[in-house]
């Protein structure tokens, strides 16, 4: 069974977060196992960071398997600057 990947957009800022949050909610409800691709994100603000962190927290809370997780260098750096750890295995692309 192939897991459908959820691709985040290049920009994950306050202007996109509400829309992406709704898409993620539907994606999580529709899939028993998830694959998140954050490798294309080039612009990220605090709203985007909150969305990513909440999504990962939700996966842990629901004990939902994460098939793959790819992350951009921008996201990795922002989380590092804030002292936040990603509770998943990271595949850099």
ChimeraX commands (.cxc) that place a marker at each C-alpha (Angstrom):
marker #1 position 0.00,0.00,0.00 radius 0.5
marker #1 position 1.43,3.35,-1.04 radius 0.5
marker #1 position 0.99,6.26,1.34 radius 0.5
marker #1 position -0.26,9.45,-0.27 radius 0.5
marker #1 position 2.21,12.24,0.51 radius 0.5
marker #1 position 1.05,15.63,1.81 radius 0.5
marker #1 position 3.16,18.31,0.14 radius 0.5
marker #1 position 3.51,21.63,1.90 radius 0.5
marker #1 position 3.75,24.76,-0.30 radius 0.5
marker #1 position 6.88,26.86,-0.82 radius 0.5
marker #1 position 5.46,29.56,1.46 radius 0.5
marker #1 position 4.05,28.62,4.84 radius 0.5
marker #1 position 3.18,31.95,6.39 radius 0.5
marker #1 position 0.19,33.42,8.18 radius 0.5
marker #1 position -1.46,33.97,4.78 radius 0.5
marker #1 position -1.47,30.24,3.90 radius 0.5
marker #1 position -1.77,28.57,7.31 radius 0.5
marker #1 position -5.59,28.50,7.62 radius 0.5
marker #1 position -5.96,26.89,4.20 radius 0.5
marker #1 position -3.14,24.38,4.77 radius 0.5
marker #1 position -4.50,23.56,8.24 radius 0.5
marker #1 position -7.86,22.62,6.71 radius 0.5
marker #1 position -6.16,20.48,4.05 radius 0.5
marker #1 position -4.03,18.74,6.71 radius 0.5
marker #1 position -7.09,18.03,8.82 radius 0.5
marker #1 position -8.81,16.28,5.91 radius 0.5
marker #1 position -5.58,14.46,5.01 radius 0.5
marker #1 position -5.09,13.16,8.57 radius 0.5
marker #1 position -8.71,12.01,8.77 radius 0.5
marker #1 position -8.44,10.22,5.42 radius 0.5
marker #1 position -5.17,8.36,6.00 radius 0.5
marker #1 position -4.14,5.76,8.58 radius 0.5
marker #1 position -0.46,6.39,7.80 radius 0.5
marker #1 position 0.90,9.76,6.73 radius 0.5
marker #1 position 3.82,11.08,4.72 radius 0.5
marker #1 position 4.71,14.75,5.13 radius 0.5
marker #1 position 6.90,16.61,2.65 radius 0.5
marker #1 position 8.18,19.96,3.90 radius 0.5
marker #1 position 11.17,19.93,1.56 radius 0.5
marker #1 position 9.81,22.66,-0.72 radius 0.5
marker #1 position 9.27,25.27,2.01 radius 0.5
marker #1 position 11.40,28.34,1.35 radius 0.5
marker #1 position 9.54,30.93,3.43 radius 0.5
marker #1 position 8.30,30.26,6.95 radius 0.5
marker #1 position 7.01,32.49,9.74 radius 0.5
marker #1 position 5.82,31.78,13.28 radius 0.5
marker #1 position 2.35,30.76,12.09 radius 0.5
marker #1 position 3.90,28.15,9.79 radius 0.5
marker #1 position 6.14,26.86,12.58 radius 0.5
marker #1 position 3.11,26.53,14.85 radius 0.5
marker #1 position 1.22,24.60,12.18 radius 0.5
marker #1 position 4.09,22.15,11.65 radius 0.5
marker #1 position 4.59,21.66,15.38 radius 0.5
marker #1 position 0.85,21.15,15.97 radius 0.5
marker #1 position 0.62,18.65,13.11 radius 0.5
marker #1 position 3.50,16.60,14.50 radius 0.5
marker #1 position 2.03,16.78,18.00 radius 0.5
marker #1 position -1.34,15.60,16.63 radius 0.5
marker #1 position 0.30,12.61,14.96 radius 0.5
marker #1 position 1.95,11.63,18.24 radius 0.5
marker #1 position -1.27,12.16,20.17 radius 0.5
marker #1 position -3.22,9.94,17.75 radius 0.5
marker #1 position -0.33,7.45,17.58 radius 0.5
marker #1 position -0.55,7.69,13.79 radius 0.5
marker #1 position 2.43,6.25,11.87 radius 0.5
marker #1 position 4.58,8.64,9.87 radius 0.5
marker #1 position 5.76,6.82,6.75 radius 0.5
marker #1 position 8.11,9.56,5.56 radius 0.5
marker #1 position 9.08,13.04,6.62 radius 0.5
marker #1 position 11.16,15.34,4.41 radius 0.5
marker #1 position 12.22,18.80,5.49 radius 0.5
marker #1 position 13.86,21.83,3.92 radius 0.5
marker #1 position 16.98,23.46,5.33 radius 0.5
marker #1 position 14.92,26.61,6.04 radius 0.5
marker #1 position 12.52,24.72,8.30 radius 0.5
marker #1 position 15.35,22.88,10.02 radius 0.5
marker #1 position 17.20,26.17,10.73 radius 0.5
marker #1 position 14.10,27.95,12.07 radius 0.5
marker #1 position 13.30,25.10,14.45 radius 0.5
marker #1 position 16.94,25.04,15.58 radius 0.5
marker #1 position 16.99,28.82,16.21 radius 0.5
marker #1 position 13.89,28.48,18.38 radius 0.5
marker #1 position 15.29,25.48,20.23 radius 0.5
marker #1 position 12.45,23.24,19.05 radius 0.5
marker #1 position 13.09,19.61,18.29 radius 0.5
marker #1 position 11.29,17.62,15.64 radius 0.5
marker #1 position 9.99,14.38,17.17 radius 0.5
marker #1 position 10.41,12.49,13.90 radius 0.5
marker #1 position 13.13,11.06,11.71 radius 0.5
marker #1 position 14.24,13.72,9.22 radius 0.5
marker #1 position 15.10,13.04,5.58 radius 0.5
marker #1 position 16.77,16.13,4.11 radius 0.5
marker #1 position 16.11,16.88,0.47 radius 0.5
marker link #1:1,2 radius 0.2
marker link #1:2,3 radius 0.2
marker link #1:3,4 radius 0.2
marker link #1:4,5 radius 0.2
marker link #1:5,6 radius 0.2
marker link #1:6,7 radius 0.2
marker link #1:7,8 radius 0.2
marker link #1:8,9 radius 0.2
marker link #1:9,10 radius 0.2
marker link #1:10,11 radius 0.2
marker link #1:11,12 radius 0.2
marker link #1:12,13 radius 0.2
marker link #1:13,14 radius 0.2
marker link #1:14,15 radius 0.2
marker link #1:15,16 radius 0.2
marker link #1:16,17 radius 0.2
marker link #1:17,18 radius 0.2
marker link #1:18,19 radius 0.2
marker link #1:19,20 radius 0.2
marker link #1:20,21 radius 0.2
marker link #1:21,22 radius 0.2
marker link #1:22,23 radius 0.2
marker link #1:23,24 radius 0.2
marker link #1:24,25 radius 0.2
marker link #1:25,26 radius 0.2
marker link #1:26,27 radius 0.2
marker link #1:27,28 radius 0.2
marker link #1:28,29 radius 0.2
marker link #1:29,30 radius 0.2
marker link #1:30,31 radius 0.2
marker link #1:31,32 radius 0.2
marker link #1:32,33 radius 0.2
marker link #1:33,34 radius 0.2
marker link #1:34,35 radius 0.2
marker link #1:35,36 radius 0.2
marker link #1:36,37 radius 0.2
marker link #1:37,38 radius 0.2
marker link #1:38,39 radius 0.2
marker link #1:39,40 radius 0.2
marker link #1:40,41 radius 0.2
marker link #1:41,42 radius 0.2
marker link #1:42,43 radius 0.2
marker link #1:43,44 radius 0.2
marker link #1:44,45 radius 0.2
marker link #1:45,46 radius 0.2
marker link #1:46,47 radius 0.2
marker link #1:47,48 radius 0.2
marker link #1:48,49 radius 0.2
marker link #1:49,50 radius 0.2
marker link #1:50,51 radius 0.2
marker link #1:51,52 radius 0.2
marker link #1:52,53 radius 0.2
marker link #1:53,54 radius 0.2
marker link #1:54,55 radius 0.2
marker link #1:55,56 radius 0.2
marker link #1:56,57 radius 0.2
marker link #1:57,58 radius 0.2
marker link #1:58,59 radius 0.2
marker link #1:59,60 radius 0.2
marker link #1:60,61 radius 0.2
marker link #1:61,62 radius 0.2
marker link #1:62,63 radius 0.2
marker link #1:63,64 radius 0.2
marker link #1:64,65 radius 0.2
marker link #1:65,66 radius 0.2
marker link #1:66,67 radius 0.2
marker link #1:67,68 radius 0.2
marker link #1:68,69 radius 0.2
marker link #1:69,70 radius 0.2
marker link #1:70,71 radius 0.2
marker link #1:71,72 radius 0.2
marker link #1:72,73 radius 0.2
marker link #1:73,74 radius 0.2
marker link #1:74,75 radius 0.2
marker link #1:75,76 radius 0.2
marker link #1:76,77 radius 0.2
marker link #1:77,78 radius 0.2
marker link #1:78,79 radius 0.2
marker link #1:79,80 radius 0.2
marker link #1:80,81 radius 0.2
marker link #1:81,82 radius 0.2
marker link #1:82,83 radius 0.2
marker link #1:83,84 radius 0.2
marker link #1:84,85 radius 0.2
marker link #1:85,86 radius 0.2
marker link #1:86,87 radius 0.2
marker link #1:87,88 radius 0.2
marker link #1:88,89 radius 0.2
marker link #1:89,90 radius 0.2
marker link #1:90,91 radius 0.2
marker link #1:91,92 radius 0.2
marker link #1:92,93 radius 0.2
view
